[in-house]
Structures are given as structure tokens and as C-alpha cells.
Amino acid sequence: MKLSKQFQLYESDHTLFIKALKEKNPGMEEGQRAGRALLWDKPPVSLSEQERQMESAVKQQAYVYQNKI
């Protein structure tokens, strides 16, 4: 759908806020990428390492708040 010329120049308040925030903090995007890499972008784990981790995991009881008597 093609918008008229009037609406092509429109920017929402949210877009203007994000642009202003990025202008004030030019290193913000790099910090976000570094944080993502730290928490989410993990290197692949080999199959032998996965197997070793599975074997060494401690089994958890079905209801963790109930003590075995």
C-alpha cells in the first residue's frame, strides 16, 4: 500500500524518542551487543561435552519443596 506524501514524512513519538536517545548515547548499541553476546551468544558445545554434562547433572526430586522423610 502506497502512502501519500504527507504520511511518508511522519515519525511517531516513539521513533523520535529512540533517535534522540541514540544521539545522546552513541555507544549504547555497542553496549547492547556486548551484553547480548555475554548472555545469549554462546559457542557451540561438542556432543561429548553435552553427554558429560548430562551424566554429571544431579537428579532433582519431583516436588523440590517437600523433604524426604
C-alpha angles and dihedrals in degrees: 000000000000116000124214120258090258093062096041090071095048118115120184124233089252092055092049091049093051092047091050091047092052091049091052093046109033093172094053096098092051089052091051091051091048091050092049091049090050096050107026115016101079125170116251117271120226120242092245090053091049090051092048091051092049092050094048095048115113113237113243122216118245096251108032097194095058117088120221109241 
